[in-house]
Amino acid sequence: MSLRERLTIVCLSSQPWQDGMWTNKQHIMSRLAREHRVYYVSFGPNPLPALVRKKLMHATPLRSPAGAVLDPVRYEQAGVTVLEFLSPRAFVRKKPASHPFSIYANFDLRLALLGRFLAREGVENPVIWVYHPGYGAKVRELPHRLVVYDCVDEYTEFPTYKADPGWLIEREAALAAAADVVTTTSVGLFERKRPLNPTRTHLVHNVGDFDHFSRARDADTKVPDEITRLPRPVIGFLGAVSDYKLHADWLTALARRHRDYSIVLVGPVGVGDPTTDVSVLRAEPNVHLLGHRAYELLPGYVKGFDLGVIPYRINEYTTYSFPIKFFELLASGKPLVISELPALRDYYAAARVARSAEDFVSACEAALAEPVAGLAERLKLASENTWEHRVARILVHVERALAEKSAGTGARAGSV
């Protein structure tokens, strides 16, 4: 996972560090921080702690003589320096969130504040590592040695952007074209983004936290009481319970067919889709929506599952999605039922694949009847697809781009 030199990396994330859902951003940056200096710029409408935000909002931020309000709150997490700037929308709060000036301020003003911070810190020529395409090509206005765009989602298909994606499409095209390295987490994303930068776009698919979720197989890992008291078998889902991704009707069909099953969903409701309605699920007595649980506790919950499921819808968002929970659940050794997600096509043999609600019910029945079938294959596959592997593969492209940039030559597209 090493480069021959220690880099300074500035990550422009698409989520707050502490929003409770560890994704590519936290996994990759925490691992890079073992050998490199990493700044993580949080993202969100209100990134500051509530008490600090309340105090600052009663000040006059842009007129502060010392400029302290414009500086980020900073703290260390997992070796990473997290920067939480006052939400740029605080300065344009008289505009509606949908107003173009408000949208662009969320990115452009944050970049301006970041540039000011980096100059004061004496940070010169870092690697700018971008996750949110809304930053666009303006990231190149920051001092940098290299720009990396790690494309992990099709943002234009998020419910919050889908109604008016034009500005985001333009900004992503500009960002990808300006980037020295573009990495994508699924075949669908690779094929869709490669035309934006044909010579520098690479496929490095998503992976899972093998060591963490292997704890589900440890004898000393405690299963939470809220799981142990449920009737078995327990069919479990990890992740955001959001309508644009999750097939609630498949889960409802399973709950109604098998009242003896306990169906457990561990994750927050409505992330990315505030219109999510879980009333149908809540109406089923054997469906249990537990809400968000801390990442460090998840192996205990998975240990209590008899079967893991990823019943995702197939739509314009999930066509490009490679859920990291796939390898996480494989690492636990539990049998797995998934929907026919295109990104997972190469790994269908490690799970049972459902194409309809009826398929889903039948696949769950079959998996529960043969829980150990394919166990060795599941564990082997999970052990070969870790975050350490993904970081190492991305760094191959980063190192090559650094070398080629120094030599004044071009880069090549492909996958590792």
C-alpha positions in Angstrom: 0.0 0.0 0.0 3.1 2.2 0.1 4.3 5.0 -2.2 8.0 5.8 -2.2 7.3 9.1 -0.6 5.0 10.5 2.1 2.2 12.6 0.5 -0.1 15.2 1.9 -3.6 14.4 0.8 -6.6 16.7 1.0 -9.9 14.7 0.7 -13.0 16.6 -0.5 -15.6 14.3 0.8 -19.3 13.9 0.0 -20.3 13.2 3.6 -19.4 14.2 7.2 -16.7 12.1 8.9 -19.0 11.4 11.8 -22.3 10.7 10.1 -22.2 7.1 11.4 -22.0 5.4 8.0 -18.5 4.4 7.1 -18.1 4.3 3.3 -15.2 4.6 0.8 -14.2 7.9 2.2 -13.5 7.0 5.8 -12.1 3.5 5.0 -9.7 4.8 2.4 -8.5 8.0 4.2 -8.0 6.2 7.5 -5.7 3.7 5.7 -3.9 6.3 3.7 -3.3 8.1 7.0 -1.1 5.2 8.2 1.6 6.4 5.9 0.6 9.9 4.6 -0.7 13.2 6.0 -4.4 13.3 5.4 -6.9 16.2 5.7 -10.5 15.3 5.4 -12.9 18.1 4.5 -16.3 17.2 5.8 -19.4 17.8 3.7 -23.0 18.5 4.7 -25.4 21.4 5.3 -24.4 21.8 8.9 -21.0 20.2 9.5 -20.1 22.0 12.8 -21.1 20.7 16.2 -24.5 22.2 17.2 -23.2 24.4 20.1 -20.4 25.8 18.0 -22.7 26.4 15.1 -25.3 28.2 17.3 -22.6 30.5 18.6 -21.2 31.3 15.2 -24.5 31.9 13.6 -25.1 34.7 16.0 -21.8 36.3 14.9 -21.1 38.3 11.8 -18.9 35.7 10.1 -17.6 37.6 7.1 -16.7 40.7 9.2 -14.7 38.8 11.9 -11.5 40.9 12.2 -9.4 37.8 13.1 -11.1 35.7 10.6 -11.5 32.9 13.2 -15.1 32.0 12.1 -13.8 31.2 8.6 -11.3 28.7 10.0 -12.5 25.1 10.3 -13.1 23.2 13.5 -10.4 20.5 13.3 -9.9 17.3 15.2 -8.0 14.0 14.8 -9.9 10.7 14.0 -8.2 7.5 13.0 -5.0 9.4 12.2 -6.9 11.8 9.9 -7.2 15.5 10.4 -10.9 16.3 10.0 -11.8 19.8 8.9 -15.4 21.1 9.5 -16.0 24.5 7.9 -19.0 26.6 8.7 -21.5 25.6 6.2 -21.2 27.9 3.2 -24.9 28.2 3.1 -24.7 30.1 6.4 -23.5 33.0 4.2 -26.3 32.7 1.7 -29.0 31.6 4.0 -31.5 34.1 2.6 -31.4 32.2 -0.6 -33.4 28.9 -0.9 -31.3 25.7 -0.9 -32.3 25.1 -4.5 -31.1 28.5 -5.7 -28.1 28.2 -8.0 -26.0 30.6 -5.9 -26.8 28.5 -2.8 -25.9 25.3 -4.6 -22.6 26.6 -6.0 -21.7 28.3 -2.7 -21.8 24.9 -1.0 -18.8 23.9 -3.1 -17.1 27.1 -4.3 -17.1 28.9 -1.0 -15.9 25.8 0.8 -13.0 25.6 -1.7 -12.2 29.3 -1.0 -12.2 28.7 2.8 -10.1 25.6 2.3 -7.6 27.4 0.1 -7.2 30.1 2.8 -6.7 27.4 5.5 -4.0 25.5 3.4 -2.1 28.7 2.8 -2.0 29.6 6.5 -1.0 26.0 7.3 1.8 26.1 4.7 0.4 23.1 2.9 1.9 23.1 -0.6 1.1 20.9 -3.6 -1.0 18.2 -1.9 -2.8 15.5 -3.7 -6.5 16.7 -4.0 -8.7 13.6 -3.6 -12.3 14.4 -4.6 -15.5 12.4 -4.0 -18.3 14.9 -4.7 -18.5 15.9 -8.4 -20.1 19.2 -7.5 -16.7 20.7 -6.8 -16.0 20.6 -10.5 -12.8 21.8 -12.1 -12.4 24.5 -9.5 -10.5 22.1 -7.4 -7.5 22.8 -9.7 -7.4 26.4 -8.3 -6.1 24.9 -5.1 -2.4 24.3 -4.9 -1.9 20.6 -5.9 0.5 18.1 -7.3 -2.3 15.8 -8.5 -6.1 15.7 -8.7 -7.8 12.3 -8.1 -11.5 11.9 -8.7 -12.6 8.7 -6.9 -16.1 8.2 -8.4 -18.1 5.9 -6.1 -21.7 6.7 -7.0 -23.8 8.0 -9.8 -24.7 11.2 -8.0 -27.1 12.5 -10.7 -29.4 9.6 -9.8 -29.6 10.6 -6.1 -33.2 11.7 -5.3 -31.8 15.0 -4.0 -30.2 15.8 -7.4 -32.3 13.9 -9.9 -34.9 16.5 -10.4 -32.4 19.0 -11.8 -29.0 17.3 -12.5 -27.8 19.6 -15.3 -25.4 21.7 -13.2 -24.0 18.5 -11.6 -23.5 16.8 -15.0 -21.5 19.8 -16.2 -19.4 20.0 -13.1 -18.6 16.3 -13.0 -17.6 16.4 -16.7 -15.2 19.3 -15.9 -13.8 17.6 -12.8 -13.2 14.3 -14.6 -11.5 16.0 -17.6 -9.3 18.0 -15.2 -8.3 15.1 -13.0 -5.0 13.3 -13.3 -6.5 10.0 -12.1 -10.2 8.9 -12.2 -11.1 5.7 -10.4 -14.5 4.1 -10.5 -16.1 1.5 -8.2 -18.1 -0.5 -10.7 -18.1 -1.6 -14.3 -21.2 0.6 -15.0 -19.5 3.7 -13.6 -16.3 2.9 -15.5 -18.1 2.7 -18.8 -20.1 5.8 -18.1 -17.2 8.0 -16.9 -14.5 6.8 -19.2 -15.6 9.1 -22.1 -15.0 12.1 -19.8 -11.3 11.3 -19.5 -10.5 8.3 -21.7 -6.8 8.0 -20.9 -6.9 8.4 -17.1 -10.0 6.5 -16.0 -9.6 3.2 -14.2 -11.9 0.5 -12.7 -11.0 -0.3 -9.1 -14.2 -1.9 -7.7 -15.5 -1.7 -4.2 -14.4 -4.0 -1.4 -15.2 -4.7 2.2 -13.6 -4.5 5.7 -12.6 -8.2 6.0 -10.9 -8.0 9.4 -13.7 -6.1 11.0 -16.6 -8.3 9.8 -14.6 -11.5 10.3 -15.2 -10.8 14.0 -18.7 -12.1 13.4 -17.1 -15.6 13.4 -15.2 -15.0 16.7 -16.5 -16.8 19.7 -16.0 -13.8 22.0 -18.0 -11.4 19.8 -21.2 -10.6 21.6 -24.6 -10.7 19.8 -26.7 -7.8 21.0 -29.7 -8.6 23.2 -32.1 -7.1 20.7 -31.0 -9.8 18.3 -30.7 -12.8 20.7 -34.3 -12.3 21.9 -35.8 -12.6 18.4 -37.2 -15.9 17.1 -34.9 -17.6 14.6 -34.0 -17.7 11.9 -32.9 -14.0 11.7 -32.6 -12.5 8.2 -30.5 -9.4 8.3 -29.8 -6.3 6.2 -27.1 -3.7 6.9 -27.2 -0.2 5.5 -29.4 2.8 4.8 -33.1 1.9 4.6 -33.9 4.2 1.7 -36.7 3.7 -0.9 -34.6 4.5 -3.9 -32.4 1.5 -3.2 -34.3 -1.0 -1.0 -37.0 -3.4 -2.2 -39.4 -3.0 0.8 -42.0 -5.1 -1.1 -39.6 -8.1 -1.3 -39.0 -7.9 2.5 -42.7 -7.6 3.1 -43.4 -10.7 0.9 -40.8 -12.7 2.9 -42.3 -11.5 6.2 -45.8 -12.5 5.2 -44.8 -15.9 3.8 -42.8 -16.8 6.8 -44.2 -15.4 10.1 -41.6 -17.6 11.8 -38.7 -15.5 10.4 -37.4 -12.4 12.1 -36.4 -9.8 9.5 -33.9 -7.2 10.9 -32.8 -4.0 9.2 -29.8 -2.3 10.8 -29.3 1.2 9.5 -30.8 4.7 9.4 -34.0 5.4 7.5 -34.2 7.8 4.6 -30.5 8.6 4.0 -30.3 10.0 0.5 -34.1 9.9 0.1 -36.1 11.8 2.7 -39.4 10.7 1.1 -38.7 7.1 2.2 -41.9 5.6 3.8 -41.3 2.5 6.0 -44.9 2.2 7.2 -45.4 -1.0 5.2 -42.4 -2.6 6.8 -43.4 -1.4 10.3 -46.8 -2.9 9.9 -45.3 -6.4 9.7 -44.9 -7.8 13.3 -41.8 -9.9 12.3 -39.9 -7.0 10.7 -37.7 -5.0 13.0 -36.2 -1.7 12.0 -33.4 -1.1 14.5 -32.1 2.1 13.1 -28.4 3.2 13.1 -25.9 1.3 15.1 -22.3 2.2 15.6 -19.9 0.7 13.1 -17.8 -1.0 15.8 -20.9 -3.0 16.9 -21.9 -4.3 13.5 -20.0 -7.6 13.6 -22.1 -8.5 16.7 -25.3 -7.9 14.8 -24.1 -9.8 11.8 -23.1 -12.7 14.0 -26.7 -12.9 15.1 -28.0 -13.2 11.5 -28.7 -16.6 10.0 -28.8 -15.1 6.6 -27.7 -11.8 5.1 -29.7 -10.1 2.3 -29.1 -7.2 -0.1 -32.6 -6.8 -1.8 -31.8 -3.7 -3.9 -34.0 -2.4 -6.6 -32.6 -2.4 -10.1 -32.8 1.2 -11.3 -30.6 4.0 -12.7 -28.9 4.4 -9.4 -28.2 0.8 -8.4 -27.2 -0.1 -12.0 -23.9 1.7 -11.1 -23.8 0.7 -7.5 -21.3 -1.8 -6.0 -22.5 -2.1 -2.3 -19.6 -2.6 0.1 -21.9 -4.6 2.3 -21.6 -7.5 -0.2 -18.0 -8.3 0.8 -18.7 -7.3 4.5 -21.4 -10.0 4.7 -19.2 -12.5 2.9 -16.5 -11.9 5.4 -18.9 -12.9 8.2 -19.3 -16.3 6.5 -23.1 -16.0 6.5 -25.0 -17.2 3.4 -26.2 -14.3 1.3 -29.1 -13.5 -1.0 -28.8 -10.5 -3.4 -30.8 -8.9 -6.2 -29.4 -9.1 -9.7 -27.1 -6.1 -9.4 -25.0 -5.6 -12.5 -21.9 -4.6 -10.6 -21.9 -8.0 -8.7 -22.2 -10.1 -11.8 -18.7 -11.6 -11.5 -19.5 -12.7 -8.0 -23.0 -14.2 -8.4 -21.5 -17.7 -7.6 -20.9 -16.5 -4.0 -24.6 -15.8 -3.3 -28.1 -16.7 -4.3 -29.5 -14.2 -6.8 -33.1 -13.1 -6.9 -34.9 -11.4 -9.8 -38.4 -11.0 -8.2 -40.2 -11.1 -4.9 -41.0 -14.7 -5.4 -37.4 -15.5 -6.3 -36.3 -13.7 -3.2 -38.5 -15.8 -0.9 -37.3 -19.0 -2.6 -33.7 -18.0 -2.4 -33.9 -17.2 1.3 -35.6 -20.6 2.0 -32.8 -22.4 0.0 -30.0 -20.5 1.7 -31.3 -21.2 5.2 -31.6 -24.9 4.3 -27.9 -25.0 3.4 -26.2 -22.4 5.5 -22.7 -23.8 5.2 -22.7 -24.4 1.4 -20.0 -22.3 -0.2 -18.6 -21.1 3.1 -14.9 -21.6 2.1 -15.5 -19.7 -1.2 -17.2 -16.8 0.6 -14.4 -16.3 3.0 -11.7 -16.6 0.3 -13.4 -14.1 -1.9 -13.9 -11.6 1.0 -10.2 -12.0 2.0 -9.1 -11.1 -1.5 -11.2 -8.0 -1.7 -10.2 -5.7 1.2 -9.7 -2.0 1.6 -6.0 -2.6 1.8 -6.3 -4.1 -1.7 -8.3 -1.2 -3.1 -6.0 1.4 -1.7 -3.0 -0.4 -3.1 -4.6 -0.5 -6.5 -5.5 3.1 -6.5 -2.0 4.1 -5.4 -0.6 2.2 -8.4 -2.4 4.7 -10.6 -1.5 7.7 -8.4 2.2 6.8 -8.4 2.2 6.3 -12.2 0.4 9.6 -12.7 3.0 11.4 -10.4 5.8 9.8 -12.4 4.3 10.6 -15.8 3.5 14.2 -14.7 7.1 14.7 -13.7 8.3 13.2 -17.0 5.7 15.2 -19.0 4.1 12.1 -20.5 0.4 10.9 -20.6 -1.4 8.2 -18.6 -3.2 5.1 -19.6 -6.7 3.8 -18.9 -7.6 0.4 -17.6 -8.0 -1.6 -14.4 -5.8 -3.3 -11.9 
